[in-house]
Amino acid sequence: MDVVYPPGLSPAALDRALKAFGRVVGPDAVFATEEDRQDYSDKFAIDDAAHQPLGGVAPASAAEVQAIVRVANEHRVPIWPISRGKNLGYGATAPRLSGTVVVDMSRMKKIEVDVENGTALLEPGVGFYDLYDHLQANKIPLWLSVPGNSWGSVIGNALDRGVGYTPYGENTTKLCGMEVVLPDGDIVRTGMGALAGSPTWQLYRYGFGPAWDQMFVQSNFGIVTKAGMWLMPEPEQVRGLDVEVDRIEDLAPLIDAIGALRREGVLQQSPTIGNWLRAANIVSTRQEWTDKKGALSDDVITAIRKKFGLGWWGVSLRLYGRESVTNATFPILEQAMRALKPLSMKPTLWRRGDPIPPTQGGWMGVPMTFPMQNANWYGGRGGHIGFSPILPQSGKLALEQFRRAYARYQEFGMDPQTSFAFGERHLINVNAVLLDKDDPAFMKRVDPFLRALIADAKAHGYGEYRTHLNYMDAVAGTYDFNDHALRRLNEKVKNALDPAGILAPGKSGIWPAAYAKERGK
């Protein structure tokens, strides 16, 4: 594939920058061959020619990150930081702007755990499996909140507002204190970390004056080289129900029942309601059911559901804590679900000291990767692209949103993997748009399909909370109050902090003045 250079960068300037990077990290930690560029590309891309990096550089410390940023400024080389590059469905290792050098922090893997206070100070290369193994090896009774793809970085997931399934499920809300390299190479610690030697850096989020942690979430204002995370104490007991409901329209009362329990505090977990395909595509492929192109027929959907005993929707609900408390609240949960007349309702029970069943680990802090089997649904070179608008916690509105989206799935000949993830007051309608990269006709439909979904959501006041590289400008454009005042604010901050525009240009639709003409390309 042809090498793509960003505006204003010559091959000679890149060569000088790569040599300078090599003096910082060592020549073995600079990656600039054609094979390296392919390694840092997005394997789930709709267009494999888009978002092509010029190579990568892998620092091993915050000091090396600082030096890399200074080199990038000197040579006007745009850089794109990644933690581990496992943000699959959103761009993975690839940059927004082709011709960017990836700063790969996967070598930065230091872990410090404060057992008594239930916190961890982590570098961005620490994955969920790394932290889990550390806790297990040291017999530390703290749990993670893991996403469906646990290959990724704990900090990287939190910085992109990823979610898990325990009471600590909204991982970005558990960030507490960061160390950040700014676009000029300076380094800052946020919150109580701004006070040298403070023992409360991971305990109190705010410090004195403005609190900056969320400024570095989904932004291109700095490179996070350390961050604190709050971890969940291992509970005495976990009780729950696995619930399946039969019809599409059963989604509405299910959401309303769960939302009421969530707001009341009976249910503190972050549960996710998923449709039948979210389960079926992990244990089967499409060819097992039909050889017909286009959206699956109702008859095929019925056959799949019957085979695996699935409702149209399913949800796993869990109560965590002292045995006396979960035993008292379980009947409340059971009564609320039984009132819905579900297709099935299976109780679960775990007590401290019991082995954690492999199929239950996601609700109990055990990293997992088996949900990534969904990428094989179509049988060719697979993948998925995320579409995830934020909705009110309303069953009526969620059902209307699903019906609009389902009509689009059928219009464009797609199979719907869709779910509704609960926050404290909101829902995230998470759609994994499954790909078949060996079917050119199919792939041509993906981009117009996603743009239709974005436009439909915007028409009802719904915006996405994260998105793939392809759609960062489109999604940022939907946040249009007062002539896109938020985008204008973001770009004022960007240009003040990063006048050369070298750090992650285009991230989250935030373009520095140096690359403003690249918006929308």
C-alpha positions as CSV (number, residue, x, y, z in Angstrom):
1,M,0.0,0.0,0.0
2,D,1.3,3.5,-0.9
3,V,2.7,5.5,2.0
4,V,0.5,8.5,2.8
5,Y,2.1,11.7,4.2
6,P,0.1,14.3,6.1
7,P,0.0,17.9,4.7
8,G,3.3,19.6,5.2
9,L,5.4,16.6,6.1
10,S,8.1,15.5,3.6
11,P,9.8,12.0,3.5
12,A,13.0,13.6,4.5
13,A,11.5,15.2,7.6
14,L,9.9,12.0,8.6
15,D,13.2,10.2,8.2
16,R,14.9,12.7,10.5
17,A,12.0,12.4,13.0
18,L,12.2,8.5,13.0
19,K,16.0,8.7,13.7
20,A,15.3,11.1,16.6
21,F,12.6,8.8,18.0
22,G,15.2,6.0,17.8
23,R,17.6,8.0,19.9
24,V,14.8,8.3,22.5
25,V,13.5,4.7,22.7
26,G,16.2,2.8,20.9
27,P,16.0,1.7,17.2
28,D,14.3,-1.6,18.1
29,A,11.3,0.3,19.4
30,V,10.7,2.3,16.2
31,F,8.5,0.6,13.6
32,A,8.4,2.1,10.1
33,T,8.4,-0.8,7.6
34,E,5.4,-1.6,5.3
35,E,4.7,-4.6,7.6
36,D,4.8,-2.3,10.6
37,R,2.3,0.1,9.0
38,Q,0.0,-2.8,8.3
39,D,0.3,-3.9,11.9
40,Y,-0.9,-0.5,13.1
41,S,-3.8,-0.3,10.6
42,D,-7.4,-0.9,11.6
43,K,-8.3,-4.6,10.9
44,F,-12.0,-3.8,11.1
45,A,-11.8,-0.9,8.7
46,I,-14.6,-0.4,6.1
47,D,-11.9,1.0,3.7
48,D,-8.5,-0.5,4.3
49,A,-6.8,2.4,2.6
50,A,-8.1,4.9,5.2
51,H,-6.4,5.9,8.4
52,Q,-3.0,4.6,7.4
53,P,-0.2,5.3,9.9
54,L,3.4,6.1,8.9
55,G,4.7,3.8,11.6
56,G,5.0,3.5,15.3
57,V,7.2,4.3,18.2
58,A,7.0,2.5,21.6
59,P,8.1,4.4,24.7
60,A,8.7,2.6,28.0
61,S,8.3,5.5,30.4
62,A,6.6,8.9,30.8
63,A,10.0,10.6,30.2
64,E,10.3,8.9,26.8
65,V,6.7,10.0,26.0
66,Q,7.8,13.6,26.8
67,A,10.8,13.3,24.5
68,I,8.7,11.8,21.7
69,V,6.3,14.7,21.9
70,R,9.2,17.2,21.8
71,V,10.6,15.5,18.7
72,A,7.2,15.5,17.1
73,N,6.9,19.3,17.7
74,E,10.4,19.9,16.3
75,H,9.8,18.0,13.1
76,R,6.0,18.7,12.8
77,V,5.1,15.0,12.8
78,P,1.6,14.3,13.9
79,I,1.4,11.5,16.5
80,W,-1.5,9.3,17.7
81,P,-1.2,7.7,21.2
82,I,-2.7,4.3,21.9
83,S,-2.6,2.2,25.1
84,R,-2.7,-1.3,23.7
85,G,-4.6,-0.8,20.4
86,K,-7.5,-3.1,21.2
87,N,-10.3,-0.6,20.8
88,L,-11.8,-2.9,18.2
89,G,-14.8,-1.5,16.3
90,Y,-13.7,2.1,16.9
91,G,-10.4,2.2,15.1
92,A,-8.1,0.0,17.2
93,T,-4.4,1.0,16.5
94,A,-5.1,3.3,13.6
95,P,-5.0,7.1,13.6
96,R,-7.8,9.5,12.5
97,L,-5.4,11.3,10.1
98,S,-3.4,9.1,7.6
99,G,0.3,9.8,7.8
100,T,0.4,10.0,11.6
101,V,2.9,8.1,13.7
102,V,1.4,5.9,16.4
103,V,2.8,6.2,19.9
104,D,2.3,2.7,21.2
105,M,2.4,2.6,25.0
106,S,1.9,-1.1,25.4
107,R,5.3,-1.5,27.0
108,M,4.3,0.7,29.9
109,K,2.9,-1.8,32.3
110,K,3.5,-0.7,35.9
111,I,0.9,-1.6,38.5
112,E,0.6,-0.3,42.0
113,V,-2.4,-1.4,44.1
114,D,-3.6,0.1,47.4
115,V,-5.4,-2.9,48.8
116,E,-6.8,-1.2,51.9
117,N,-8.4,1.7,49.8
118,G,-9.3,-0.4,46.8
119,T,-7.4,1.6,44.2
120,A,-4.8,0.9,41.5
121,L,-2.3,3.3,39.8
122,L,-1.7,2.0,36.3
123,E,0.2,2.7,33.2
124,P,-1.6,2.6,29.9
125,G,-0.1,-0.7,28.8
126,V,-1.7,-2.6,31.6
127,G,-4.5,-4.8,30.2
128,F,-7.4,-6.3,32.0
129,Y,-5.7,-9.7,32.0
130,D,-2.5,-8.1,33.4
131,L,-4.3,-6.5,36.3
132,Y,-6.5,-9.6,37.0
133,D,-3.4,-11.8,37.1
134,H,-1.7,-9.4,39.4
135,L,-4.7,-9.4,41.8
136,Q,-4.9,-13.2,41.7
137,A,-1.2,-13.8,42.2
138,N,-1.1,-11.5,45.2
139,K,-4.4,-12.8,46.6
140,I,-5.9,-9.2,46.5
141,P,-9.7,-9.3,47.1
142,L,-10.5,-6.7,44.5
143,W,-12.6,-7.0,41.3
144,L,-12.4,-5.4,37.9
145,S,-15.3,-4.3,35.7
146,V,-14.4,-5.9,32.4
147,P,-15.7,-5.2,29.0
148,G,-16.7,-7.8,26.4
149,N,-13.2,-7.5,24.8
150,S,-10.8,-7.8,27.7
151,W,-7.6,-7.7,25.5
152,G,-7.5,-4.0,25.9
153,S,-6.0,-1.5,28.4
154,V,-7.8,-0.8,31.7
155,I,-6.9,2.9,31.4
156,G,-7.5,3.0,27.6
157,N,-11.0,1.6,28.1
158,A,-11.8,4.2,30.8
159,L,-10.5,7.0,28.6
160,D,-12.9,6.0,25.9
161,R,-15.8,5.7,28.3
162,G,-16.0,1.9,28.0
163,V,-18.3,-0.1,30.2
164,G,-18.3,-3.3,32.1
165,Y,-21.1,-5.2,33.9
166,T,-20.6,-4.9,37.7
167,P,-21.6,-2.0,40.0
168,Y,-18.4,-0.3,38.9
169,G,-19.4,-0.7,35.3
170,E,-19.0,2.9,34.0
171,N,-15.2,2.7,34.0
172,T,-14.6,6.4,33.3
173,T,-16.4,7.3,36.5
174,K,-13.8,5.3,38.5
175,L,-10.8,7.3,37.2
176,C,-9.1,9.2,40.0
177,G,-6.0,11.2,39.4
178,M,-3.9,11.2,36.2
179,E,-0.3,11.9,35.0
180,V,-0.5,13.5,31.6
181,V,2.1,14.6,29.0
182,L,0.9,17.8,27.4
183,P,1.4,18.6,23.7
184,D,4.4,20.7,24.4
185,G,6.1,17.9,26.4
186,D,5.4,19.3,29.8
187,I,4.0,16.8,32.4
188,V,1.2,17.4,34.9
189,R,-0.6,15.4,37.6
190,T,-4.2,16.1,38.1
191,G,-6.3,16.3,41.3
192,M,-4.3,15.6,44.5
193,G,-1.4,14.5,42.4
194,A,-0.6,18.2,41.9
195,L,0.6,18.2,45.5
196,A,4.0,16.4,45.6
197,G,3.9,13.3,47.7
198,S,0.2,13.4,48.3
199,P,-1.2,10.1,49.7
200,T,-4.7,10.9,48.4
201,W,-4.0,11.1,44.7
202,Q,-6.2,8.0,44.0
203,L,-8.7,8.8,46.8
204,Y,-10.1,12.3,46.0
205,R,-10.8,13.2,42.4
206,Y,-10.8,17.0,42.4
207,G,-7.9,18.6,44.3
208,F,-8.0,22.4,44.4
209,G,-9.4,24.6,41.7
210,P,-10.6,23.2,38.3
211,A,-10.6,19.4,38.0
212,W,-9.1,18.3,34.8
213,D,-9.4,14.5,34.6
214,Q,-12.4,14.4,32.3
215,M,-10.6,16.9,30.0
216,F,-8.3,14.1,28.9
217,V,-11.1,11.6,28.2
218,Q,-11.8,11.1,24.5
219,S,-9.7,14.2,23.8
220,N,-6.4,15.1,22.1
221,F,-5.3,17.5,24.8
222,G,-2.6,15.3,26.3
223,I,-1.2,11.7,26.6
224,V,-2.2,9.9,29.8
225,T,0.9,8.1,31.1
226,K,-0.6,7.0,34.5
227,A,-4.1,7.0,36.0
228,G,-5.8,5.9,39.1
229,M,-8.7,3.5,39.1
230,W,-11.1,2.5,41.8
231,L,-11.6,-1.2,42.1
232,M,-14.6,-3.1,43.6
233,P,-14.1,-5.0,46.9
234,E,-14.9,-8.7,46.4
235,P,-18.4,-9.1,47.7
236,E,-19.6,-11.8,50.1
237,Q,-22.2,-13.0,47.7
238,V,-23.6,-12.5,44.2
239,R,-27.2,-13.4,43.5
240,G,-29.0,-12.9,40.3
241,L,-31.3,-13.8,37.5
242,D,-30.8,-14.6,33.8
243,V,-34.0,-13.4,32.2
244,E,-35.2,-13.9,28.6
245,V,-38.3,-12.2,27.2
246,D,-40.1,-13.5,24.1
247,R,-41.2,-10.5,21.9
248,I,-39.6,-7.4,20.5
249,E,-42.1,-5.2,22.3
250,D,-41.2,-6.8,25.7
251,L,-38.1,-4.6,25.6
252,A,-40.1,-1.6,26.9
253,P,-41.5,-3.0,30.1
254,L,-38.2,-4.8,30.8
255,I,-36.3,-1.4,30.5
256,D,-38.8,0.3,32.7
257,A,-38.6,-2.3,35.4
258,I,-34.8,-2.4,35.5
259,G,-34.5,1.3,35.3
260,A,-36.8,1.8,38.4
261,L,-34.7,-0.7,40.4
262,R,-31.5,1.0,39.2
263,R,-32.6,4.4,40.2
264,E,-33.9,3.2,43.6
265,G,-30.5,1.6,44.3
266,V,-31.8,-2.0,44.6
267,L,-29.9,-2.8,41.5
268,Q,-26.5,-1.2,41.5
269,Q,-25.0,-3.2,38.7
270,S,-24.7,-1.9,35.1
271,P,-26.7,-4.5,33.2
272,T,-27.0,-4.8,29.5
273,I,-30.1,-6.1,27.6
274,G,-29.0,-7.9,24.5
275,N,-30.9,-9.3,21.5
276,W,-30.8,-13.0,20.4
277,L,-27.9,-12.4,17.9
278,R,-25.7,-11.1,20.7
279,A,-25.7,-14.6,22.1
280,A,-26.2,-16.7,18.9
281,N,-23.2,-15.3,17.0
282,I,-20.8,-16.4,19.7
283,V,-21.8,-20.1,19.3
284,S,-22.7,-20.3,15.6
285,T,-22.1,-18.7,12.2
286,R,-24.6,-17.4,9.7
287,Q,-23.9,-20.2,7.2
288,E,-25.3,-22.7,9.7
289,W,-28.7,-21.1,9.3
290,T,-29.1,-19.8,5.7
291,D,-27.3,-19.2,2.5
292,K,-29.5,-16.3,1.5
293,K,-28.2,-12.8,1.3
294,G,-29.8,-9.8,3.0
295,A,-31.4,-9.5,6.4
296,L,-32.4,-12.7,8.2
297,S,-36.0,-13.7,7.8
298,D,-38.3,-14.1,10.8
299,D,-38.4,-17.8,10.2
300,V,-34.6,-18.1,10.5
301,I,-34.6,-15.9,13.6
302,T,-37.2,-18.2,15.2
303,A,-35.1,-21.2,14.4
304,I,-32.0,-19.7,16.0
305,R,-33.9,-18.7,19.1
306,K,-35.5,-22.2,19.4
307,K,-32.2,-23.9,19.0
308,F,-30.5,-22.0,21.8
309,G,-33.5,-21.3,24.0
310,L,-33.2,-17.5,23.5
311,G,-35.8,-14.8,23.9
312,W,-35.8,-11.8,21.5
313,W,-34.1,-10.1,24.4
314,G,-32.1,-11.3,27.4
315,V,-30.4,-9.7,30.4
316,S,-28.3,-10.9,33.3
317,L,-29.1,-9.1,36.5
318,R,-26.8,-9.4,39.6
319,L,-27.0,-8.2,43.2
320,Y,-23.6,-7.8,45.0
321,G,-22.7,-7.4,48.7
322,R,-23.2,-8.9,52.1
323,E,-25.2,-12.1,52.1
324,S,-27.9,-10.6,54.4
325,V,-28.4,-7.7,52.0
326,T,-28.5,-9.6,48.7
327,N,-30.9,-12.2,50.3
328,A,-33.1,-9.3,51.3
329,T,-33.1,-7.6,47.9
330,F,-33.3,-10.7,45.7
331,P,-37.0,-11.2,46.3
332,I,-37.6,-7.6,45.2
333,L,-35.7,-8.3,41.9
334,E,-37.4,-11.6,41.4
335,Q,-40.9,-10.1,41.9
336,A,-40.2,-7.3,39.4
337,M,-39.0,-9.7,36.8
338,R,-41.8,-12.3,37.4
339,A,-44.4,-9.6,36.9
340,L,-43.2,-9.3,33.3
341,K,-44.1,-12.9,32.6
342,P,-40.7,-13.7,31.0
343,L,-40.0,-16.6,28.6
344,S,-37.5,-17.9,31.2
345,M,-35.9,-16.8,34.4
346,K,-32.9,-18.7,35.9
347,P,-31.5,-17.9,39.3
348,T,-27.7,-17.7,39.9
349,L,-25.8,-17.8,43.2
350,W,-22.1,-17.3,44.0
351,R,-20.6,-17.1,47.5
352,R,-17.1,-16.0,48.4
353,G,-14.8,-19.0,48.1
354,D,-16.8,-20.7,45.3
355,P,-15.1,-21.1,42.0
356,I,-16.4,-18.6,39.4
357,P,-18.0,-20.5,36.5
358,P,-16.4,-19.6,33.1
359,T,-19.8,-18.4,31.7
360,Q,-20.3,-16.1,34.7
361,G,-16.9,-14.4,34.8
362,G,-17.9,-11.2,33.1
363,W,-20.2,-10.3,36.0
364,M,-17.5,-11.1,38.5
365,G,-14.5,-9.3,37.3
366,V,-12.9,-12.1,35.2
367,P,-11.5,-10.9,31.8
368,M,-13.0,-12.5,28.7
369,T,-12.6,-12.4,25.0
370,F,-15.2,-15.0,23.8
371,P,-17.7,-12.3,22.7
372,M,-15.2,-11.3,20.0
373,Q,-16.3,-14.5,18.2
374,N,-19.1,-12.3,16.9
375,A,-16.7,-11.0,14.2
376,N,-16.9,-14.5,12.6
377,W,-20.7,-14.3,12.1
378,Y,-20.5,-13.9,8.3
379,G,-17.7,-16.4,7.9
380,G,-15.4,-14.2,5.8
381,R,-12.8,-11.7,7.1
382,G,-15.0,-10.3,9.8
383,G,-15.2,-7.4,12.1
384,H,-17.6,-4.9,13.5
385,I,-18.2,-1.1,13.7
386,G,-19.9,0.4,16.8
387,F,-23.0,2.6,16.7
388,S,-24.0,3.7,20.2
389,P,-26.4,6.6,20.8
390,I,-27.4,7.7,24.3
391,L,-31.1,7.6,25.2
392,P,-33.2,8.4,28.2
393,Q,-34.0,5.4,30.5
394,S,-37.4,5.0,28.9
395,G,-38.8,1.7,27.6
396,K,-41.1,3.5,25.2
397,L,-38.3,5.6,23.7
398,A,-35.9,2.7,23.6
399,L,-38.4,0.5,21.7
400,E,-39.0,3.3,19.2
401,Q,-35.3,3.7,18.7
402,F,-34.9,0.0,18.1
403,R,-37.7,-0.2,15.6
404,R,-36.2,2.7,13.6
405,A,-32.8,1.1,13.7
406,Y,-34.2,-2.4,12.9
407,A,-36.0,-1.0,9.8
408,R,-32.6,0.3,8.7
409,Y,-30.9,-3.0,9.3
410,Q,-33.5,-4.7,7.1
411,E,-33.3,-1.9,4.4
412,F,-29.5,-2.3,4.1
413,G,-29.5,-6.1,4.5
414,M,-27.8,-6.3,7.8
415,D,-28.3,-8.6,10.8
416,P,-28.9,-6.7,14.1
417,Q,-26.6,-7.2,17.0
418,T,-28.0,-4.7,19.4
419,S,-28.2,-4.1,23.1
420,F,-29.2,-1.5,25.7
421,A,-26.6,-0.8,28.4
422,F,-27.8,0.9,31.6
423,G,-26.1,3.7,33.4
424,E,-27.5,5.3,36.5
425,R,-29.9,7.5,34.5
426,H,-29.3,6.8,30.8
427,L,-29.2,4.0,28.3
428,I,-26.6,3.3,25.7
429,N,-28.0,1.6,22.6
430,V,-24.9,-0.4,21.6
431,N,-25.0,-1.8,18.1
432,A,-22.1,-3.9,16.7
433,V,-22.5,-3.6,13.0
434,L,-21.1,-6.9,11.8
435,L,-18.8,-7.0,8.7
436,D,-17.9,-9.4,5.9
437,K,-14.8,-7.9,4.3
438,D,-14.8,-10.6,1.7
439,D,-18.1,-9.4,0.3
440,P,-17.5,-6.1,-1.6
441,A,-21.2,-5.5,-2.3
442,F,-22.0,-5.9,1.5
443,M,-19.1,-3.6,2.4
444,K,-20.4,-0.9,0.1
445,R,-23.6,-0.7,2.2
446,V,-21.9,-0.3,5.5
447,D,-21.0,3.4,5.3
448,P,-24.4,4.6,4.1
449,F,-26.1,2.4,6.7
450,L,-24.1,3.9,9.6
451,R,-24.6,7.4,8.3
452,A,-28.3,6.8,8.1
453,L,-28.3,5.5,11.7
454,I,-26.4,8.6,12.9
455,A,-28.9,10.9,11.1
456,D,-31.9,9.1,12.4
457,A,-30.6,9.3,16.0
458,K,-29.8,13.0,15.6
459,A,-33.4,13.7,14.4
460,H,-34.6,12.5,17.8
461,G,-32.0,14.3,19.8
462,Y,-29.7,11.3,20.4
463,G,-26.0,11.5,20.1
464,E,-23.3,8.9,20.2
465,Y,-21.0,8.6,23.2
466,R,-18.1,7.1,21.2
467,T,-17.6,6.3,17.6
468,H,-15.2,4.8,15.0
469,L,-12.6,7.0,13.3
470,N,-14.7,7.3,10.2
471,Y,-17.5,9.0,12.0
472,M,-15.8,11.3,14.5
473,D,-16.5,14.4,12.4
474,A,-20.1,13.3,11.7
475,V,-20.8,12.6,15.3
476,A,-19.1,15.8,16.5
477,G,-21.2,17.6,14.0
478,T,-24.5,16.4,15.6
479,Y,-23.5,18.3,18.8
480,D,-24.7,21.5,17.2
481,F,-26.1,23.7,19.9
482,N,-25.4,27.4,19.3
483,D,-23.6,26.8,16.0
484,H,-21.4,24.0,17.4
485,A,-20.3,25.9,20.4
486,L,-18.9,22.8,22.1
487,R,-16.7,22.0,19.1
488,R,-15.5,25.6,18.9
489,L,-14.6,25.5,22.6
490,N,-12.7,22.2,22.2
491,E,-10.7,23.7,19.3
492,K,-9.9,26.9,21.2
493,V,-8.4,24.7,24.0
494,K,-6.7,22.5,21.4
495,N,-5.0,25.4,19.6
496,A,-3.9,26.9,22.9
497,L,-2.3,23.7,24.2
498,D,-1.1,22.4,20.8
499,P,-0.3,25.2,18.4
500,A,1.6,22.9,16.1
501,G,-1.4,20.5,16.1
502,I,0.8,17.4,16.4
503,L,-1.2,15.5,19.0
504,A,-3.9,13.2,17.6
505,P,-5.4,15.7,15.0
506,G,-9.0,14.9,14.4
507,K,-9.6,12.9,17.5
508,S,-13.3,13.1,18.5
509,G,-13.8,15.7,15.7
510,I,-11.3,18.1,17.3
511,W,-9.1,19.6,14.6
512,P,-6.2,21.9,15.3
513,A,-5.8,24.9,13.0
514,A,-2.8,23.3,11.4
515,Y,-5.0,20.5,10.0
516,A,-8.4,22.2,9.9
517,K,-8.8,21.5,6.1
518,E,-8.8,17.8,6.9
519,R,-12.2,17.9,8.7
520,G,-14.7,15.7,6.9
521,K,-12.1,14.0,4.7
